Amino acid sequence: MKHLRIHQFTPATAVGDGVTTGVLFTQKLLRQLGHHSEIYCAHIPQQLNQIHHHSHFQADQCDLLLVHHSMGHPLEDWILSQTCQKALVYHNITPSEFFAPGSAEQHYSEVGRQQLKRWACHFSGAIGDSPYNSQELEEASYPNITTLPMLVELERFAGASAATTSLGHAPQRPLLLSVGRLAENKRQHLLIDALWHLKNMQHTGPTPQLLLVGGTTSQGYANSLHHHIHKLGLENDIILTGKCSDAQLRGLYQHASLYWCASAHEGFCMPLIEAGWFNLPVVSIASSNIPATLGEAGLILNNSNPMELASVSHMVLTDPALQQQLIDAGQRNLQRYSEATLMPQLQDYITRLTDTTTSACAP
């Protein structure tokens, strides 16, 4: 097998960020395949000092540059000026209508999708990290598209966990968990409604507790969630934890009884895979890539009715046999995202791609 110089570029990195995690995992896979692989970036936190500033990148020392795209940015000219062969790695861009009008997030969402369309002829191939994302690449006319979910090193979930009581978790109560930033497209308000219905369905035993984990992207939406919780009298049943440490998050997954997702838009939805790792049954509303990510590993509802979400969840919580079926299916689903599965697929794609031409743009 020919060993190549395959480097990656991403505009910004952050500790714990999903794209950053995927970039680091992809580097690991490339190096295990014997390729020389470095990461270049414009904005690098101090903790990620193994990543190089993009000003040090040399195109004549690169056989293939993987360019990660998940939001618009001002580095388009730099990317297109690189003369080495390039392949796009697309992580999806949340549609602009999910952001507040006039916000920076709305602006860069629109810019990012414009860039996605403009760049197609400058790349010799493209990788979608989900079928949903690969479909967008096809619509934008990218050549040589493949789907490779190079997103997370599953074993990273195996670290030590921290006590969850400091987050307000009451150990005697069944714990329902949902992880994601507080933003309109995550639709945490549907989960609040569903908990209200679930609480009214249960007449014996301790009532469930819902923890919504994640930072705030939309302060207006976060404020509306607090108001909604108060309106329904659920102050003692729902906790908005904010961001958690990895150790705290592991503890929540380990103690939870059920994972909930009501998001309206997900390019992948990593928490569904995290739930599978921790043997946590999942009940989710179908949208975007959620059915493809979850596969057989959860119960997927085809509408956004909170009462139906509550009814199905009550069934899972009270049926140990069904819980075990979902846990077993979650373990099978994990195999799709393992190193052993992804490495030969990645090498096959690299072999095919590096035999193609580098650009199809008209002069």
C-alpha positions in Angstrom: 0.0 0.0 0.0 1.3 3.4 -0.9 1.8 5.8 2.0 0.7 9.3 1.3 0.8 12.8 2.9 -2.9 13.3 3.8 -3.5 16.4 5.8 -6.6 18.1 7.2 -7.9 21.7 7.4 -10.7 23.0 9.6 -11.3 26.7 10.2 -11.6 26.5 14.0 -11.1 23.9 16.7 -12.4 23.6 20.2 -12.0 21.1 23.0 -15.0 18.7 23.0 -16.4 20.1 19.8 -18.0 17.5 17.5 -16.1 18.5 14.4 -12.8 18.7 16.2 -13.3 15.3 17.7 -14.0 14.0 14.2 -10.8 15.6 12.8 -8.7 14.1 15.5 -10.3 10.6 15.0 -9.7 10.9 11.2 -6.1 11.7 11.9 -5.8 8.6 14.0 -7.3 6.4 11.3 -5.0 7.9 8.6 -1.9 7.3 10.7 -2.9 3.8 11.5 -3.2 3.2 7.8 0.4 4.3 7.5 -0.2 7.8 6.0 1.6 10.9 7.2 -1.2 13.2 8.5 -1.2 16.6 10.2 -4.0 19.0 11.1 -4.1 22.7 10.1 -6.4 25.3 11.5 -6.9 29.1 11.8 -8.2 29.2 15.4 -6.5 26.8 17.9 -7.1 26.6 21.7 -4.0 26.2 23.8 -5.0 22.7 24.9 -4.8 21.5 21.3 -1.2 22.4 20.7 -0.7 19.3 18.4 -2.6 21.2 15.7 -0.7 23.5 13.4 -1.7 27.0 12.3 -2.8 27.0 8.6 -0.1 29.6 7.7 2.4 26.7 8.0 0.7 24.5 5.5 2.7 23.7 2.3 0.6 22.5 -0.6 3.7 21.0 -2.4 4.2 18.8 0.7 0.6 17.3 0.6 -0.9 14.6 -1.6 -4.4 15.1 -0.4 -6.0 17.8 1.8 -9.2 17.0 3.6 -11.2 20.3 4.1 -13.8 20.1 6.8 -16.9 22.2 6.3 -19.7 22.9 8.9 -20.3 26.6 8.8 -19.4 29.6 6.6 -16.1 31.4 7.2 -13.8 33.9 5.6 -11.0 31.5 4.6 -12.5 30.6 1.2 -9.7 32.2 -0.8 -7.0 30.4 1.2 -8.7 27.0 0.6 -9.2 27.5 -3.1 -5.6 28.8 -3.6 -4.1 25.5 -2.4 -2.8 23.6 -5.4 -2.8 20.1 -4.0 -5.6 17.7 -4.5 -8.6 18.4 -2.2 -11.6 16.5 -0.8 -14.4 18.1 1.2 -15.5 16.5 4.5 -19.1 17.8 5.1 -20.5 17.8 8.6 -23.8 19.7 7.6 -24.8 23.2 8.2 -27.9 24.0 10.3 -30.3 25.9 8.0 -30.4 29.6 8.6 -34.1 29.6 9.5 -33.3 27.9 12.8 -31.2 31.0 13.9 -32.4 34.4 15.1 -32.9 36.9 12.2 -29.8 39.1 11.8 -27.6 37.0 14.1 -24.1 36.0 13.2 -25.1 32.3 13.2 -27.8 33.0 10.6 -25.3 34.9 8.4 -22.6 32.3 8.5 -25.1 29.5 7.9 -26.1 31.3 4.7 -22.5 31.9 3.8 -21.6 28.3 4.4 -24.3 26.9 2.1 -23.2 29.3 -0.6 -19.6 28.2 -0.2 -20.7 24.6 -0.4 -22.3 25.2 -3.8 -19.4 27.3 -5.1 -16.6 24.9 -4.2 -17.8 21.7 -5.9 -15.6 22.0 -9.0 -12.5 22.7 -6.9 -12.6 19.3 -5.2 -11.9 15.9 -6.6 -14.1 14.2 -4.1 -16.3 14.7 -1.0 -17.0 12.7 2.2 -20.4 13.1 3.9 -20.3 11.9 7.5 -23.9 10.7 7.2 -26.2 9.7 4.3 -28.1 13.0 4.9 -24.9 15.0 4.4 -23.9 12.9 1.3 -27.3 13.7 -0.3 -26.6 17.4 0.1 -23.2 16.9 -1.6 -24.9 15.2 -4.5 -27.3 18.1 -4.8 -24.3 20.4 -4.9 -22.8 18.3 -7.7 -19.6 17.2 -5.9 -17.7 14.3 -7.6 -16.7 11.0 -6.1 -18.9 11.2 -3.0 -18.7 8.6 -0.2 -20.3 8.3 3.2 -17.8 7.7 6.1 -18.9 8.5 9.7 -15.4 9.3 10.9 -16.7 11.1 14.0 -15.7 9.6 17.3 -13.3 7.2 18.9 -15.9 5.2 20.8 -13.4 4.1 23.5 -13.2 7.8 24.7 -16.4 7.2 26.5 -14.8 4.6 28.8 -13.1 7.1 31.1 -14.0 7.8 34.8 -17.4 9.2 35.6 -18.3 11.9 38.2 -21.2 12.0 40.6 -24.4 13.4 39.1 -26.1 14.6 42.3 -24.2 17.9 42.0 -26.2 18.6 38.8 -29.5 18.1 40.6 -30.0 14.4 39.7 -32.1 12.7 42.3 -30.8 9.0 42.3 -34.1 7.5 43.4 -36.0 8.9 40.4 -35.8 7.5 36.8 -33.6 9.8 34.8 -34.4 10.9 31.3 -31.5 12.5 29.5 -31.2 14.7 26.4 -27.9 16.3 25.3 -27.7 19.3 23.0 -27.3 23.1 23.0 -30.4 25.1 23.9 -31.5 26.3 20.4 -34.8 26.3 18.5 -33.9 23.4 16.2 -33.2 21.1 19.2 -36.9 21.5 20.2 -36.4 20.9 24.0 -39.9 22.4 24.5 -41.4 19.2 23.1 -39.5 17.2 25.7 -40.8 19.4 28.4 -44.4 18.8 27.2 -43.7 15.1 27.0 -42.5 15.0 30.6 -45.7 16.7 31.7 -47.7 14.0 29.9 -45.5 11.2 31.3 -45.7 12.5 34.8 -49.5 12.4 34.5 -49.5 8.9 33.2 -47.5 7.5 36.1 -49.5 6.7 39.2 -47.1 4.5 41.2 -43.4 4.8 42.1 -41.1 7.8 41.8 -41.8 10.2 38.9 -39.2 10.6 36.2 -36.7 13.5 36.1 -35.5 15.1 32.9 -32.1 16.6 32.6 -31.4 18.8 29.5 -27.6 19.0 29.1 -25.9 21.6 26.9 -24.8 25.2 26.6 -27.1 28.0 25.3 -26.9 29.1 21.7 -30.2 31.0 21.7 -30.8 33.0 24.9 -34.3 33.9 23.9 -35.2 30.2 23.4 -33.5 29.3 26.7 -35.6 31.9 28.5 -38.8 30.5 26.9 -37.9 27.0 28.2 -37.6 28.3 31.7 -40.9 30.0 31.4 -42.6 26.9 30.0 -41.2 24.7 32.8 -42.6 27.2 35.4 -46.0 27.4 33.5 -46.4 23.6 33.7 -45.2 23.4 37.3 -42.2 21.2 36.5 -39.6 23.1 38.4 -38.8 20.0 40.5 -38.8 17.7 37.6 -36.7 19.3 34.9 -33.1 20.7 35.2 -31.2 22.7 32.6 -27.7 21.8 33.6 -25.7 23.9 31.1 -22.5 22.4 29.8 -21.1 19.4 31.6 -17.6 17.9 31.9 -16.9 14.6 30.1 -16.9 12.9 33.5 -20.2 14.4 34.5 -21.7 13.4 31.2 -20.5 9.9 31.5 -22.1 9.7 34.9 -25.4 10.9 33.5 -25.4 8.3 30.7 -24.6 5.6 33.2 -27.4 6.5 35.6 -30.1 7.4 33.0 -33.0 5.1 32.2 -33.9 6.6 28.8 -32.4 8.9 26.2 -34.8 11.4 24.5 -34.3 13.4 21.2 -36.8 15.7 19.6 -34.4 17.7 17.3 -35.7 19.0 14.0 -32.4 19.0 12.3 -29.3 16.8 12.8 -26.5 16.2 10.3 -25.6 13.2 12.5 -26.5 13.4 16.2 -23.6 12.0 18.2 -25.5 11.6 21.5 -27.5 8.7 19.9 -24.2 6.8 19.5 -23.1 7.8 23.0 -26.4 6.4 24.4 -25.7 3.1 22.6 -22.2 2.9 24.2 -23.7 3.3 27.6 -26.5 0.7 27.0 -29.2 3.4 27.2 -32.4 2.9 25.3 -33.4 5.7 22.9 -36.8 7.1 22.0 -36.5 9.8 19.3 -38.6 11.8 16.9 -37.6 11.2 13.2 -36.0 14.0 11.4 -33.0 14.7 9.1 -30.3 12.0 9.7 -31.6 10.7 13.0 -33.2 7.5 11.6 -29.9 6.7 9.6 -27.7 7.3 12.7 -29.9 5.4 15.1 -30.7 2.4 12.7 -32.3 -0.4 14.7 -31.0 1.0 18.0 -34.1 2.9 19.2 -37.8 3.6 18.8 -38.4 6.4 16.2 -41.6 8.3 16.1 -42.8 9.7 12.8 -44.6 12.7 14.2 -43.8 15.4 16.8 -46.6 14.7 19.3 -45.3 15.0 22.9 -48.1 12.8 24.2 -47.0 9.9 21.8 -43.4 10.4 22.9 -44.6 10.1 26.5 -46.7 7.0 25.9 -43.9 5.2 24.1 -41.4 6.2 26.7 -43.8 4.9 29.5 -43.9 1.6 27.6 -40.1 1.3 27.5 -39.6 2.3 31.1 -42.1 -0.4 32.3 -41.0 -3.2 30.0 -37.6 -4.7 30.9 -37.6 -7.1 27.9 -38.1 -4.2 25.5 -35.3 -2.3 27.2 -33.0 -5.2 26.7 -33.9 -5.5 23.0 -33.1 -1.8 22.5 -29.8 -2.1 24.4 -28.8 -5.1 22.3 -29.7 -3.3 19.1 -27.6 -0.3 20.2 -24.6 -2.5 20.7 -25.0 -3.9 17.2 -25.3 -0.4 15.8 -22.0 0.7 17.3 -20.1 -1.7 15.0 -20.9 0.6 12.0 -18.8 3.3 13.6 -15.8 1.3 14.8 -12.2 1.6 13.6 -12.3 -1.9 12.3 -15.2 -1.0 10.0 -14.1 2.4 8.9 -10.4 1.9 8.2 -10.7 -0.4 5.1 -13.5 1.9 3.8 -11.3 4.9 4.2 -8.3 3.3 2.5 -10.4 2.1 -0.4 -11.8 5.6 -0.9 -8.3 7.2 -0.7 -7.0 4.7 -3.3 -9.8 5.5 -5.7 -9.7 9.3 -5.1 -6.0 9.8 -5.6 -6.3 8.2 -9.1 -8.7 11.0 -10.2 -8.1 14.5 -11.6 -7.7 17.3 -9.1 -10.1 20.0 -10.5 -13.0 20.3 -12.9 -13.5 24.1 -12.7 -13.7 26.0 -16.0 -10.8 28.4 -16.4 
